[in-house]
């Protein structure tokens, strides 16, 4: 099953600061479960590809929770390596 099939959509944004521009990538409505705590997570990079790779590294082997506060809440254990394929 792919992320698209379970309704997980990537949010990609360009962030501009006084000193640099960079990209962030995250999933809409998805948190990372750490013990009994849910936390937000996102990847960053100078390019969209770098941001996606950073986010993938962070999510490897993590449990993610989609729609944590809704009736259609779902949890997924992610694999040791996440790729774009």
N, CA, C and O atoms as a Maestro MAE file, in Angstrom:
{
 s_m_m2io_version
 :::
 2.0.0
}

f_m_ct {
 s_m_title
 :::
 protein
 m_atom[340] {
  # First column is atom index #
  i_m_mmod_type
  r_m_x_coord
  r_m_y_coord
  r_m_z_coord
  i_m_residue_number
  s_m_chain_name
  s_m_pdb_residue_name
  s_m_pdb_atom_name
  i_m_atomic_number
  :::
  1 25 0.842 -1.173 0.000 1 A "UNK " " N  " 7
  2 3 0.000 0.000 0.000 1 A "UNK " " CA " 6
  3 2 0.895 1.248 0.000 1 A "UNK " " C  " 6
  4 15 1.867 1.316 0.753 1 A "UNK " " O  " 8
  5 25 0.567 2.224 -0.840 2 A "UNK " " N  " 7
  6 3 1.353 3.444 -0.926 2 A "UNK " " CA " 6
  7 2 0.732 4.547 -0.062 2 A "UNK " " C  " 6
  8 15 -0.420 4.450 0.362 2 A "UNK " " O  " 8
  9 25 1.513 5.586 0.186 3 A "UNK " " N  " 7
  10 3 0.996 6.720 0.954 3 A "UNK " " CA " 6
  11 2 -0.200 7.347 0.251 3 A "UNK " " C  " 6
  12 15 -1.157 7.766 0.902 3 A "UNK " " O  " 8
  13 25 -0.148 7.412 -1.068 4 A "UNK " " N  " 7
  14 3 -1.259 7.993 -1.835 4 A "UNK " " CA " 6
  15 2 -2.535 7.175 -1.654 4 A "UNK " " C  " 6
  16 15 -3.626 7.735 -1.539 4 A "UNK " " O  " 8
  17 25 -2.397 5.857 -1.627 5 A "UNK " " N  " 7
  18 3 -3.570 4.978 -1.484 5 A "UNK " " CA " 6
  19 2 -4.250 5.135 -0.128 5 A "UNK " " C  " 6
  20 15 -5.458 4.927 -0.016 5 A "UNK " " O  " 8
  21 25 -3.490 5.498 0.900 6 A "UNK " " N  " 7
  22 3 -4.107 5.678 2.221 6 A "UNK " " CA " 6
  23 2 -4.444 7.148 2.494 6 A "UNK " " C  " 6
  24 15 -4.843 7.511 3.600 6 A "UNK " " O  " 8
  25 25 -4.277 7.978 1.471 7 A "UNK " " N  " 7
  26 3 -4.711 9.370 1.575 7 A "UNK " " CA " 6
  27 2 -3.737 10.313 2.249 7 A "UNK " " C  " 6
  28 15 -4.149 11.356 2.757 7 A "UNK " " O  " 8
  29 25 -2.456 9.977 2.268 8 A "UNK " " N  " 7
  30 3 -1.466 10.873 2.858 8 A "UNK " " CA " 6
  31 2 -0.900 11.756 1.749 8 A "UNK " " C  " 6
  32 15 -0.389 11.269 0.741 8 A "UNK " " O  " 8
  33 25 -1.004 13.056 1.963 9 A "UNK " " N  " 7
  34 3 -0.613 14.030 0.948 9 A "UNK " " CA " 6
  35 2 0.548 14.869 1.470 9 A "UNK " " C  " 6
  36 15 0.520 15.338 2.608 9 A "UNK " " O  " 8
  37 25 1.562 15.057 0.640 10 A "UNK " " N  " 7
  38 3 2.727 15.860 1.025 10 A "UNK " " CA " 6
  39 2 2.421 17.345 0.891 10 A "UNK " " C  " 6
  40 15 1.734 17.778 -0.034 10 A "UNK " " O  " 8
  41 25 2.945 18.110 1.835 11 A "UNK " " N  " 7
  42 3 2.857 19.567 1.818 11 A "UNK " " CA " 6
  43 2 4.272 20.100 1.634 11 A "UNK " " C  " 6
  44 15 5.125 19.897 2.499 11 A "UNK " " O  " 8
  45 25 4.532 20.777 0.523 12 A "UNK " " N  " 7
  46 3 5.860 21.301 0.210 12 A "UNK " " CA " 6
  47 2 5.783 22.817 0.164 12 A "UNK " " C  " 6
  48 15 4.917 23.382 -0.504 12 A "UNK " " O  " 8
  49 25 6.705 23.482 0.887 13 A "UNK " " N  " 7
  50 3 6.675 24.950 0.937 13 A "UNK " " CA " 6
  51 2 8.070 25.538 0.830 13 A "UNK " " C  " 6
  52 15 9.039 24.961 1.324 13 A "UNK " " O  " 8
  53 25 8.163 26.681 0.187 14 A "UNK " " N  " 7
  54 3 9.398 27.459 0.145 14 A "UNK " " CA " 6
  55 2 9.364 28.438 1.314 14 A "UNK " " C  " 6
  56 15 8.390 29.171 1.480 14 A "UNK " " O  " 8
  57 25 10.423 28.455 2.124 15 A "UNK " " N  " 7
  58 3 10.523 29.371 3.253 15 A "UNK " " CA " 6
  59 2 11.624 30.381 2.938 15 A "UNK " " C  " 6
  60 15 12.742 30.008 2.583 15 A "UNK " " O  " 8
  61 25 11.299 31.636 3.069 16 A "UNK " " N  " 7
  62 3 12.282 32.695 2.796 16 A "UNK " " CA " 6
  63 2 12.583 33.423 4.103 16 A "UNK " " C  " 6
  64 15 11.676 33.901 4.785 16 A "UNK " " O  " 8
  65 25 13.874 33.501 4.444 17 A "UNK " " N  " 7
  66 3 14.300 34.263 5.618 17 A "UNK " " CA " 6
  67 2 15.242 35.367 5.144 17 A "UNK " " C  " 6
  68 15 15.523 35.469 3.950 17 A "UNK " " O  " 8
  69 25 15.722 36.181 6.054 18 A "UNK " " N  " 7
  70 3 16.642 37.253 5.683 18 A "UNK " " CA " 6
  71 2 17.966 36.705 5.164 18 A "UNK " " C  " 6
  72 15 18.625 37.344 4.344 18 A "UNK " " O  " 8
  73 25 18.356 35.532 5.636 19 A "UNK " " N  " 7
  74 3 19.672 34.998 5.277 19 A "UNK " " CA " 6
  75 2 19.650 33.865 4.267 19 A "UNK " " C  " 6
  76 15 20.653 33.626 3.594 19 A "UNK " " O  " 8
  77 25 18.515 33.150 4.143 20 A "UNK " " N  " 7
  78 3 18.478 32.031 3.210 20 A "UNK " " CA " 6
  79 2 17.057 31.649 2.817 20 A "UNK " " C  " 6
  80 15 16.087 32.023 3.476 20 A "UNK " " O  " 8
  81 25 16.963 30.905 1.740 21 A "UNK " " N  " 7
  82 3 15.702 30.310 1.302 21 A "UNK " " CA " 6
  83 2 15.858 28.798 1.413 21 A "UNK " " C  " 6
  84 15 16.919 28.263 1.095 21 A "UNK " " O  " 8
  85 25 14.827 28.113 1.854 22 A "UNK " " N  " 7
  86 3 14.876 26.659 1.929 22 A "UNK " " CA " 6
  87 2 13.476 26.076 1.776 22 A "UNK " " C  " 6
  88 15 12.475 26.787 1.866 22 A "UNK " " O  " 8
  89 25 13.428 24.783 1.546 23 A "UNK " " N  " 7
  90 3 12.174 24.056 1.355 23 A "UNK " " CA " 6
  91 2 11.856 23.241 2.596 23 A "UNK " " C  " 6
  92 15 12.758 22.754 3.277 23 A "UNK " " O  " 8
  93 25 10.563 23.094 2.888 24 A "UNK " " N  " 7
  94 3 10.117 22.171 3.923 24 A "UNK " " CA " 6
  95 2 9.133 21.180 3.301 24 A "UNK " " C  " 6
  96 15 8.399 21.515 2.372 24 A "UNK " " O  " 8
  97 25 9.132 19.968 3.825 25 A "UNK " " N  " 7
  98 3 8.212 18.922 3.379 25 A "UNK " " CA " 6
  99 2 7.623 18.255 4.620 25 A "UNK " " C  " 6
  100 15 8.341 17.927 5.564 25 A "UNK " " O  " 8
  101 25 6.312 18.063 4.604 26 A "UNK " " N  " 7
  102 3 5.636 17.320 5.674 26 A "UNK " " CA " 6
  103 2 4.391 16.679 5.084 26 A "UNK " " C  " 6
  104 15 4.067 16.906 3.918 26 A "UNK " " O  " 8
  105 25 3.695 15.882 5.877 27 A "UNK " " N  " 7
  106 3 2.440 15.268 5.451 27 A "UNK " " CA " 6
  107 2 1.284 15.955 6.160 27 A "UNK " " C  " 6
  108 15 1.366 16.219 7.359 27 A "UNK " " O  " 8
  109 25 0.209 16.250 5.439 28 A "UNK " " N  " 7
  110 3 -0.982 16.863 6.027 28 A "UNK " " CA " 6
  111 2 -1.652 15.874 6.966 28 A "UNK " " C  " 6
  112 15 -1.862 14.715 6.607 28 A "UNK " " O  " 8
  113 25 -1.986 16.327 8.160 29 A "UNK " " N  " 7
  114 3 -2.756 15.515 9.101 29 A "UNK " " CA " 6
  115 2 -2.014 14.315 9.650 29 A "UNK " " C  " 6
  116 15 -2.644 13.345 10.071 29 A "UNK " " O  " 8
  117 25 -0.665 14.356 9.657 30 A "UNK " " N  " 7
  118 3 0.137 13.216 10.113 30 A "UNK " " CA " 6
  119 2 1.097 13.660 11.213 30 A "UNK " " C  " 6
  120 15 1.801 14.659 11.068 30 A "UNK " " O  " 8
  121 25 1.117 12.910 12.310 31 A "UNK " " N  " 7
  122 3 2.080 13.116 13.386 31 A "UNK " " CA " 6
  123 2 2.917 11.856 13.567 31 A "UNK " " C  " 6
  124 15 2.545 10.776 13.107 31 A "UNK " " O  " 8
  125 25 4.044 12.007 14.237 32 A "UNK " " N  " 7
  126 3 4.896 10.870 14.568 32 A "UNK " " CA " 6
  127 2 4.600 10.484 16.013 32 A "UNK " " C  " 6
  128 15 4.550 11.342 16.894 32 A "UNK " " O  " 8
  129 25 4.405 9.186 16.251 33 A "UNK " " N  " 7
  130 3 4.123 8.695 17.598 33 A "UNK " " CA " 6
  131 2 5.442 8.335 18.268 33 A "UNK " " C  " 6
  132 15 6.208 7.517 17.758 33 A "UNK " " O  " 8
  133 25 5.697 8.954 19.414 34 A "UNK " " N  " 7
  134 3 6.910 8.687 20.179 34 A "UNK " " CA " 6
  135 2 6.485 8.311 21.587 34 A "UNK " " C  " 6
  136 15 6.206 9.186 22.407 34 A "UNK " " O  " 8
  137 25 6.433 7.003 21.877 35 A "UNK " " N  " 7
  138 3 5.877 6.563 23.147 35 A "UNK " " CA " 6
  139 2 4.404 6.923 23.173 35 A "UNK " " C  " 6
  140 15 3.655 6.517 22.285 35 A "UNK " " O  " 8
  141 25 3.977 7.679 24.176 36 A "UNK " " N  " 7
  142 3 2.583 8.107 24.264 36 A "UNK " " CA " 6
  143 2 2.362 9.527 23.760 36 A "UNK " " C  " 6
  144 15 1.305 10.114 23.988 36 A "UNK " " O  " 8
  145 25 3.359 10.078 23.075 37 A "UNK " " N  " 7
  146 3 3.285 11.473 22.627 37 A "UNK " " CA " 6
  147 2 3.259 11.543 21.107 37 A "UNK " " C  " 6
  148 15 3.961 10.790 20.432 37 A "UNK " " O  " 8
  149 25 2.449 12.447 20.573 38 A "UNK " " N  " 7
  150 3 2.440 12.717 19.135 38 A "UNK " " CA " 6
  151 2 3.203 14.007 18.900 38 A "UNK " " C  " 6
  152 15 3.028 14.984 19.628 38 A "UNK " " O  " 8
  153 25 4.056 14.007 17.871 39 A "UNK " " N  " 7
  154 3 4.811 15.226 17.573 39 A "UNK " " CA " 6
  155 2 4.790 15.491 16.074 39 A "UNK " " C  " 6
  156 15 4.724 14.567 15.262 39 A "UNK " " O  " 8
  157 25 4.848 16.749 15.732 40 A "UNK " " N  " 7
  158 3 4.938 17.134 14.340 40 A "UNK " " CA " 6
  159 2 6.352 16.914 13.838 40 A "UNK " " C  " 6
  160 15 7.303 16.891 14.619 40 A "UNK " " O  " 8
  161 25 6.482 16.754 12.542 41 A "UNK " " N  " 7
  162 3 7.794 16.511 11.960 41 A "UNK " " CA " 6
  163 2 7.808 17.042 10.537 41 A "UNK " " C  " 6
  164 15 6.788 17.015 9.847 41 A "UNK " " O  " 8
  165 25 8.968 17.527 10.097 42 A "UNK " " N  " 7
  166 3 9.108 17.971 8.708 42 A "UNK " " CA " 6
  167 2 10.570 17.902 8.310 42 A "UNK " " C  " 6
  168 15 11.464 17.929 9.155 42 A "UNK " " O  " 8
  169 25 10.794 17.812 7.016 43 A "UNK " " N  " 7
  170 3 12.144 17.797 6.480 43 A "UNK " " CA " 6
  171 2 12.475 19.144 5.876 43 A "UNK " " C  " 6
  172 15 11.587 19.872 5.431 43 A "UNK " " O  " 8
  173 25 13.762 19.476 5.860 44 A "UNK " " N  " 7
  174 3 14.200 20.733 5.259 44 A "UNK " " CA " 6
  175 2 15.367 20.481 4.311 44 A "UNK " " C  " 6
  176 15 16.093 19.497 4.449 44 A "UNK " " O  " 8
  177 25 15.537 21.380 3.352 45 A "UNK " " N  " 7
  178 3 16.656 21.276 2.426 45 A "UNK " " CA " 6
  179 2 16.715 22.471 1.499 45 A "UNK " " C  " 6
  180 15 15.754 23.230 1.381 45 A "UNK " " O  " 8
  181 25 17.864 22.633 0.834 46 A "UNK " " N  " 7
  182 3 18.027 23.724 -0.123 46 A "UNK " " CA " 6
  183 2 17.194 23.502 -1.378 46 A "UNK " " C  " 6
  184 15 16.872 24.453 -2.092 46 A "UNK " " O  " 8
  185 25 16.840 22.226 -1.651 47 A "UNK " " N  " 7
  186 3 15.987 21.876 -2.780 47 A "UNK " " CA " 6
  187 2 14.842 21.009 -2.267 47 A "UNK " " C  " 6
  188 15 14.890 20.504 -1.146 47 A "UNK " " O  " 8
  189 25 13.807 20.841 -3.101 48 A "UNK " " N  " 7
  190 3 12.695 19.957 -2.707 48 A "UNK " " CA " 6
  191 2 13.204 18.537 -2.485 48 A "UNK " " C  " 6
  192 15 12.789 17.866 -1.540 48 A "UNK " " O  " 8
  193 25 14.097 18.083 -3.351 49 A "UNK " " N  " 7
  194 3 14.640 16.720 -3.222 49 A "UNK " " CA " 6
  195 2 15.369 16.547 -1.899 49 A "UNK " " C  " 6
  196 15 15.180 15.534 -1.226 49 A "UNK " " O  " 8
  197 25 16.197 17.511 -1.510 50 A "UNK " " N  " 7
  198 3 16.910 17.431 -0.227 50 A "UNK " " CA " 6
  199 2 15.930 17.411 0.946 50 A "UNK " " C  " 6
  200 15 16.131 16.679 1.916 50 A "UNK " " O  " 8
  201 25 14.879 18.212 0.855 51 A "UNK " " N  " 7
  202 3 13.877 18.255 1.924 51 A "UNK " " CA " 6
  203 2 13.147 16.915 2.041 51 A "UNK " " C  " 6
  204 15 12.900 16.433 3.146 51 A "UNK " " O  " 8
  205 25 12.805 16.318 0.899 52 A "UNK " " N  " 7
  206 3 12.146 15.001 0.917 52 A "UNK " " CA " 6
  207 2 13.054 13.934 1.511 52 A "UNK " " C  " 6
  208 15 12.605 13.099 2.296 52 A "UNK " " O  " 8
  209 25 14.336 13.960 1.137 53 A "UNK " " N  " 7
  210 3 15.287 12.981 1.664 53 A "UNK " " CA " 6
  211 2 15.461 13.149 3.175 53 A "UNK " " C  " 6
  212 15 15.539 12.160 3.904 53 A "UNK " " O  " 8
  213 25 15.521 14.394 3.645 54 A "UNK " " N  " 7
  214 3 15.643 14.663 5.080 54 A "UNK " " CA " 6
  215 2 14.423 14.134 5.830 54 A "UNK " " C  " 6
  216 15 14.559 13.517 6.886 54 A "UNK " " O  " 8
  217 25 13.246 14.373 5.291 55 A "UNK " " N  " 7
  218 3 12.003 13.908 5.920 55 A "UNK " " CA " 6
  219 2 11.944 12.382 5.936 55 A "UNK " " C  " 6
  220 15 11.550 11.786 6.939 55 A "UNK " " O  " 8
  221 25 12.326 11.760 4.848 56 A "UNK " " N  " 7
  222 3 12.322 10.293 4.774 56 A "UNK " " CA " 6
  223 2 13.248 9.695 5.831 56 A "UNK " " C  " 6
  224 15 12.895 8.704 6.469 56 A "UNK " " O  " 8
  225 25 14.425 10.285 6.023 57 A "UNK " " N  " 7
  226 3 15.358 9.793 7.052 57 A "UNK " " CA " 6
  227 2 14.735 9.884 8.441 57 A "UNK " " C  " 6
  228 15 14.888 8.976 9.258 57 A "UNK " " O  " 8
  229 25 14.032 10.984 8.703 58 A "UNK " " N  " 7
  230 3 13.401 11.170 10.012 58 A "UNK " " CA " 6
  231 2 12.285 10.162 10.271 58 A "UNK " " C  " 6
  232 15 12.081 9.733 11.407 58 A "UNK " " O  " 8
  233 25 11.560 9.783 9.211 59 A "UNK " " N  " 7
  234 3 10.385 8.919 9.380 59 A "UNK " " CA " 6
  235 2 10.692 7.427 9.367 59 A "UNK " " C  " 6
  236 15 9.843 6.626 9.755 59 A "UNK " " O  " 8
  237 25 11.882 7.038 8.932 60 A "UNK " " N  " 7
  238 3 12.228 5.615 8.884 60 A "UNK " " CA " 6
  239 2 11.998 4.955 10.239 60 A "UNK " " C  " 6
  240 15 12.395 5.484 11.278 60 A "UNK " " O  " 8
  241 25 11.358 3.806 10.212 61 A "UNK " " N  " 7
  242 3 11.068 2.985 11.392 61 A "UNK " " CA " 6
  243 2 10.138 3.649 12.407 61 A "UNK " " C  " 6
  244 15 9.984 3.143 13.519 61 A "UNK " " O  " 8
  245 25 9.526 4.757 12.050 62 A "UNK " " N  " 7
  246 3 8.638 5.457 12.971 62 A "UNK " " CA " 6
  247 2 7.202 4.972 12.792 62 A "UNK " " C  " 6
  248 15 6.836 4.427 11.751 62 A "UNK " " O  " 8
  249 25 6.407 5.182 13.827 63 A "UNK " " N  " 7
  250 3 4.961 4.978 13.723 63 A "UNK " " CA " 6
  251 2 4.370 6.347 13.445 63 A "UNK " " C  " 6
  252 15 4.578 7.290 14.208 63 A "UNK " " O  " 8
  253 25 3.628 6.452 12.344 64 A "UNK " " N  " 7
  254 3 2.952 7.709 12.044 64 A "UNK " " CA " 6
  255 2 1.456 7.529 12.278 64 A "UNK " " C  " 6
  256 15 0.910 6.438 12.109 64 A "UNK " " O  " 8
  257 25 0.818 8.604 12.665 65 A "UNK " " N  " 7
  258 3 -0.614 8.586 12.954 65 A "UNK " " CA " 6
  259 2 -1.281 9.604 12.051 65 A "UNK " " C  " 6
  260 15 -0.941 10.787 12.064 65 A "UNK " " O  " 8
  261 25 -2.234 9.127 11.268 66 A "UNK " " N  " 7
  262 3 -3.010 10.001 10.381 66 A "UNK " " CA " 6
  263 2 -4.333 10.333 11.059 66 A "UNK " " C  " 6
  264 15 -5.007 9.447 11.586 66 A "UNK " " O  " 8
  265 25 -4.701 11.605 11.045 67 A "UNK " " N  " 7
  266 3 -5.971 12.062 11.630 67 A "UNK " " CA " 6
  267 2 -6.100 11.648 13.098 67 A "UNK " " C  " 6
  268 15 -7.098 11.044 13.491 67 A "UNK " " O  " 8
  269 25 -5.102 11.969 13.895 68 A "UNK " " N  " 7
  270 3 -5.022 11.517 15.287 68 A "UNK " " CA " 6
  271 2 -6.243 11.865 16.131 68 A "UNK " " C  " 6
  272 15 -6.609 11.102 17.025 68 A "UNK " " O  " 8
  273 25 -6.867 12.987 15.866 69 A "UNK " " N  " 7
  274 3 -7.984 13.431 16.704 69 A "UNK " " CA " 6
  275 2 -9.345 13.233 16.043 69 A "UNK " " C  " 6
  276 15 -10.329 13.858 16.441 69 A "UNK " " O  " 8
  277 25 -9.399 12.380 15.052 70 A "UNK " " N  " 7
  278 3 -10.657 12.151 14.328 70 A "UNK " " CA " 6
  279 2 -11.080 10.696 14.439 70 A "UNK " " C  " 6
  280 15 -10.303 9.841 14.863 70 A "UNK " " O  " 8
  281 25 -12.314 10.425 14.057 71 A "UNK " " N  " 7
  282 3 -12.840 9.064 14.156 71 A "UNK " " CA " 6
  283 2 -12.182 8.105 13.168 71 A "UNK " " C  " 6
  284 15 -12.218 6.891 13.369 71 A "UNK " " O  " 8
  285 25 -11.577 8.640 12.094 72 A "UNK " " N  " 7
  286 3 -10.913 7.769 11.112 72 A "UNK " " CA " 6
  287 2 -9.402 7.685 11.338 72 A "UNK " " C  " 6
  288 15 -8.642 7.498 10.388 72 A "UNK " " O  " 8
  289 25 -8.970 7.822 12.584 73 A "UNK " " N  " 7
  290 3 -7.553 7.729 12.960 73 A "UNK " " CA " 6
  291 2 -6.957 6.402 12.506 73 A "UNK " " C  " 6
  292 15 -7.582 5.351 12.644 73 A "UNK " " O  " 8
  293 25 -5.726 6.461 11.958 74 A "UNK " " N  " 7
  294 3 -5.020 5.242 11.541 74 A "UNK " " CA " 6
  295 2 -3.550 5.373 11.895 74 A "UNK " " C  " 6
  296 15 -2.974 6.456 11.796 74 A "UNK " " O  " 8
  297 25 -2.940 4.259 12.310 75 A "UNK " " N  " 7
  298 3 -1.509 4.224 12.616 75 A "UNK " " CA " 6
  299 2 -0.807 3.316 11.631 75 A "UNK " " C  " 6
  300 15 -1.345 2.291 11.213 75 A "UNK " " O  " 8
  301 25 0.426 3.715 11.260 76 A "UNK " " N  " 7
  302 3 1.223 2.947 10.311 76 A "UNK " " CA " 6
  303 2 2.662 2.870 10.798 76 A "UNK " " C  " 6
  304 15 3.237 3.879 11.207 76 A "UNK " " O  " 8
  305 25 3.238 1.689 10.756 77 A "UNK " " N  " 7
  306 3 4.663 1.503 11.050 77 A "UNK " " CA " 6
  307 2 5.403 1.620 9.733 77 A "UNK " " C  " 6
  308 15 5.135 0.860 8.802 77 A "UNK " " O  " 8
  309 25 6.338 2.570 9.642 78 A "UNK " " N  " 7
  310 3 7.072 2.775 8.400 78 A "UNK " " CA " 6
  311 2 8.296 1.869 8.334 78 A "UNK " " C  " 6
  312 15 8.850 1.500 9.370 78 A "UNK " " O  " 8
  313 25 8.720 1.512 7.133 79 A "UNK " " N  " 7
  314 3 9.853 0.607 6.949 79 A "UNK " " CA " 6
  315 2 11.190 1.282 7.286 79 A "UNK " " C  " 6
  316 15 11.246 2.496 7.483 79 A "UNK " " O  " 8
  317 25 12.283 0.468 7.351 80 A "UNK " " N  " 7
  318 3 13.602 1.010 7.667 80 A "UNK " " CA " 6
  319 2 14.144 1.983 6.612 80 A "UNK " " C  " 6
  320 15 14.986 2.827 6.919 80 A "UNK " " O  " 8
  321 25 13.663 1.866 5.379 81 A "UNK " " N  " 7
  322 3 14.111 2.759 4.323 81 A "UNK " " CA " 6
  323 2 12.901 3.215 3.531 81 A "UNK " " C  " 6
  324 15 12.078 2.402 3.111 81 A "UNK " " O  " 8
  325 25 12.798 4.514 3.332 82 A "UNK " " N  " 7
  326 3 11.679 5.075 2.587 82 A "UNK " " CA " 6
  327 2 12.241 5.674 1.300 82 A "UNK " " C  " 6
  328 15 13.201 6.443 1.328 82 A "UNK " " O  " 8
  329 25 11.633 5.313 0.180 83 A "UNK " " N  " 7
  330 3 12.095 5.838 -1.107 83 A "UNK " " CA " 6
  331 2 10.936 6.488 -1.849 83 A "UNK " " C  " 6
  332 15 9.779 6.358 -1.449 83 A "UNK " " O  " 8
  333 25 11.247 7.168 -2.900 84 A "UNK " " N  " 7
  334 3 10.249 7.826 -3.734 84 A "UNK " " CA " 6
  335 2 9.628 6.892 -4.757 84 A "UNK " " C  " 6
  336 15 8.758 7.309 -5.521 84 A "UNK " " O  " 8
  337 25 10.051 5.654 -4.788 85 A "UNK " " N  " 7
  338 3 9.600 4.717 -5.825 85 A "UNK " " CA " 6
  339 2 8.381 3.951 -5.392 85 A "UNK " " C  " 6
  340 15 7.873 3.121 -6.146 85 A "UNK " " O  " 8
  :::
 }
 m_bond[339] {
  # First column is bond index #
  i_m_from
  i_m_to
  i_m_order
  :::
  1 1 2 1
  2 2 3 1
  3 3 4 2
  4 3 5 1
  5 5 6 1
  6 6 7 1
  7 7 8 2
  8 7 9 1
  9 9 10 1
  10 10 11 1
  11 11 12 2
  12 11 13 1
  13 13 14 1
  14 14 15 1
  15 15 16 2
  16 15 17 1
  17 17 18 1
  18 18 19 1
  19 19 20 2
  20 19 21 1
  21 21 22 1
  22 22 23 1
  23 23 24 2
  24 23 25 1
  25 25 26 1
  26 26 27 1
  27 27 28 2
  28 27 29 1
  29 29 30 1
  30 30 31 1
  31 31 32 2
  32 31 33 1
  33 33 34 1
  34 34 35 1
  35 35 36 2
  36 35 37 1
  37 37 38 1
  38 38 39 1
  39 39 40 2
  40 39 41 1
  41 41 42 1
  42 42 43 1
  43 43 44 2
  44 43 45 1
  45 45 46 1
  46 46 47 1
  47 47 48 2
  48 47 49 1
  49 49 50 1
  50 50 51 1
  51 51 52 2
  52 51 53 1
  53 53 54 1
  54 54 55 1
  55 55 56 2
  56 55 57 1
  57 57 58 1
  58 58 59 1
  59 59 60 2
  60 59 61 1
  61 61 62 1
  62 62 63 1
  63 63 64 2
  64 63 65 1
  65 65 66 1
  66 66 67 1
  67 67 68 2
  68 67 69 1
  69 69 70 1
  70 70 71 1
  71 71 72 2
  72 71 73 1
  73 73 74 1
  74 74 75 1
  75 75 76 2
  76 75 77 1
  77 77 78 1
  78 78 79 1
  79 79 80 2
  80 79 81 1
  81 81 82 1
  82 82 83 1
  83 83 84 2
  84 83 85 1
  85 85 86 1
  86 86 87 1
  87 87 88 2
  88 87 89 1
  89 89 90 1
  90 90 91 1
  91 91 92 2
  92 91 93 1
  93 93 94 1
  94 94 95 1
  95 95 96 2
  96 95 97 1
  97 97 98 1
  98 98 99 1
  99 99 100 2
  100 99 101 1
  101 101 102 1
  102 102 103 1
  103 103 104 2
  104 103 105 1
  105 105 106 1
  106 106 107 1
  107 107 108 2
  108 107 109 1
  109 109 110 1
  110 110 111 1
  111 111 112 2
  112 111 113 1
  113 113 114 1
  114 114 115 1
  115 115 116 2
  116 115 117 1
  117 117 118 1
  118 118 119 1
  119 119 120 2
  120 119 121 1
  121 121 122 1
  122 122 123 1
  123 123 124 2
  124 123 125 1
  125 125 126 1
  126 126 127 1
  127 127 128 2
  128 127 129 1
  129 129 130 1
  130 130 131 1
  131 131 132 2
  132 131 133 1
  133 133 134 1
  134 134 135 1
  135 135 136 2
  136 135 137 1
  137 137 138 1
  138 138 139 1
  139 139 140 2
  140 139 141 1
  141 141 142 1
  142 142 143 1
  143 143 144 2
  144 143 145 1
  145 145 146 1
  146 146 147 1
  147 147 148 2
  148 147 149 1
  149 149 150 1
  150 150 151 1
  151 151 152 2
  152 151 153 1
  153 153 154 1
  154 154 155 1
  155 155 156 2
  156 155 157 1
  157 157 158 1
  158 158 159 1
  159 159 160 2
  160 159 161 1
  161 161 162 1
  162 162 163 1
  163 163 164 2
  164 163 165 1
  165 165 166 1
  166 166 167 1
  167 167 168 2
  168 167 169 1
  169 169 170 1
  170 170 171 1
  171 171 172 2
  172 171 173 1
  173 173 174 1
  174 174 175 1
  175 175 176 2
  176 175 177 1
  177 177 178 1
  178 178 179 1
  179 179 180 2
  180 179 181 1
  181 181 182 1
  182 182 183 1
  183 183 184 2
  184 183 185 1
  185 185 186 1
  186 186 187 1
  187 187 188 2
  188 187 189 1
  189 189 190 1
  190 190 191 1
  191 191 192 2
  192 191 193 1
  193 193 194 1
  194 194 195 1
  195 195 196 2
  196 195 197 1
  197 197 198 1
  198 198 199 1
  199 199 200 2
  200 199 201 1
  201 201 202 1
  202 202 203 1
  203 203 204 2
  204 203 205 1
  205 205 206 1
  206 206 207 1
  207 207 208 2
  208 207 209 1
  209 209 210 1
  210 210 211 1
  211 211 212 2
  212 211 213 1
  213 213 214 1
  214 214 215 1
  215 215 216 2
  216 215 217 1
  217 217 218 1
  218 218 219 1
  219 219 220 2
  220 219 221 1
  221 221 222 1
  222 222 223 1
  223 223 224 2
  224 223 225 1
  225 225 226 1
  226 226 227 1
  227 227 228 2
  228 227 229 1
  229 229 230 1
  230 230 231 1
  231 231 232 2
  232 231 233 1
  233 233 234 1
  234 234 235 1
  235 235 236 2
  236 235 237 1
  237 237 238 1
  238 238 239 1
  239 239 240 2
  240 239 241 1
  241 241 242 1
  242 242 243 1
  243 243 244 2
  244 243 245 1
  245 245 246 1
  246 246 247 1
  247 247 248 2
  248 247 249 1
  249 249 250 1
  250 250 251 1
  251 251 252 2
  252 251 253 1
  253 253 254 1
  254 254 255 1
  255 255 256 2
  256 255 257 1
  257 257 258 1
  258 258 259 1
  259 259 260 2
  260 259 261 1
  261 261 262 1
  262 262 263 1
  263 263 264 2
  264 263 265 1
  265 265 266 1
  266 266 267 1
  267 267 268 2
  268 267 269 1
  269 269 270 1
  270 270 271 1
  271 271 272 2
  272 271 273 1
  273 273 274 1
  274 274 275 1
  275 275 276 2
  276 275 277 1
  277 277 278 1
  278 278 279 1
  279 279 280 2
  280 279 281 1
  281 281 282 1
  282 282 283 1
  283 283 284 2
  284 283 285 1
  285 285 286 1
  286 286 287 1
  287 287 288 2
  288 287 289 1
  289 289 290 1
  290 290 291 1
  291 291 292 2
  292 291 293 1
  293 293 294 1
  294 294 295 1
  295 295 296 2
  296 295 297 1
  297 297 298 1
  298 298 299 1
  299 299 300 2
  300 299 301 1
  301 301 302 1
  302 302 303 1
  303 303 304 2
  304 303 305 1
  305 305 306 1
  306 306 307 1
  307 307 308 2
  308 307 309 1
  309 309 310 1
  310 310 311 1
  311 311 312 2
  312 311 313 1
  313 313 314 1
  314 314 315 1
  315 315 316 2
  316 315 317 1
  317 317 318 1
  318 318 319 1
  319 319 320 2
  320 319 321 1
  321 321 322 1
  322 322 323 1
  323 323 324 2
  324 323 325 1
  325 325 326 1
  326 326 327 1
  327 327 328 2
  328 327 329 1
  329 329 330 1
  330 330 331 1
  331 331 332 2
  332 331 333 1
  333 333 334 1
  334 334 335 1
  335 335 336 2
  336 335 337 1
  337 337 338 1
  338 338 339 1
  339 339 340 2
  :::
 }
}
